[in-house]
Amino acid sequence: MRNRVARGFIALSTVLGLLIAMPSSLATADTVHSGDRVCSMYANSVGFGAYCSNGQVSDGPAPPPWKDRLQPGQVFVPCRDFEVPKGIKLPDPPEGKQWVLRLTIVQYDLNSNFGGVNAHLERAIVPVSEEERKQCMGKGTYMDKFWTYFDESYPDPVLQVNPTYTPRVNIPAYFTLTPESSYVLKNFGTDLDIANYAPGERLTMRALVSQIEIDPGDGTGKFTCLGGVLPVGSDGYDETKDPFHQVNPCSHVYKRSSASQPDGMYTVKLTITWQVDYWRNNQDWKNVDHAKVHAVQRLPVQEVQAIGG
């Protein structure tokens, strides 16, 4: 999956491409009418954007069920591996393994035209061996046609943990997302011929993280962190203060190390709530909807401070 957030803007043509692959139950804001053109904004757990048409809005004919798109002998392989996003500092992986960002399509229904209403991506930063890497199928294979459904998803979450990526037992660990992975801006500008939008009209959409529900993986239960986007260059952690005197309330104290866990790491589960709004021709921002995105991250926790940690 390409991370287009670094560029700041996402072309509307790719948004229209996503529309063809999405189920019809899209959350939409007020439609915008200009002459015989109709434009609507949408948001769901896969992505957000705008689509336009002359007259009646239509998603077009539905594709065949996912199972019918598999040829004889082909199996559905729901995972792919990518490089770990920049901004995450990881300890050395277990011997013989390498860190990867593994994306997995979960809760999919092969009998559905679109994978089912519950189909979504889960992201995990995990260490894998060469044999484990072969479990997932890469780009340029017959699975590409299924992954196009998720090409315009929200950015891969980049979870920052302070004061060190490897938390210490009985010392607060602070959780934040990087600004790049908690904010998306789509500025459709004035050149919208490809969308049949009215000349001179300006449409801007944004998505920002408004809430993160965190399951730290140690059996203590979930907790929720509220907030929006951190200032550019900020990770929400004040280096001039110790871990026990921070303003950021999004923290957790591990009481046991992760030594007994698989690969020596806790499995941290995130439920990220995105708030999607749109802005048109100097009007106020209007809310489209909220969408939840799930992510998983493995996190080592050490008993004592290590040199260089």
Secondary structure, DSSP 8 states (H G I E B T S, - for coil): ----GGGS---HHHHHHHHHHS-S--EE---EEETTEEEEEEE-SS-EEEEEEESS----S----GGGGS-TT-----EEEE---TT-------TT-EEEEEEEEES--TTSTTS-TT-EEEEEEEEE-HHHHTTS--SSSTTHHHHGGGTT------EEEES-SS-BTTS-EEEEE-GGGSEEEEE--S--GGGT--TT--EEEEEEEEEEEEE-SSSS--EEEE-----TT--S--TTS-TTS-S---EE--SS-STTSGGG-EEEEEEEEEEEEEEETT---EEEEEEEEEEEEEE--BSS--TT-
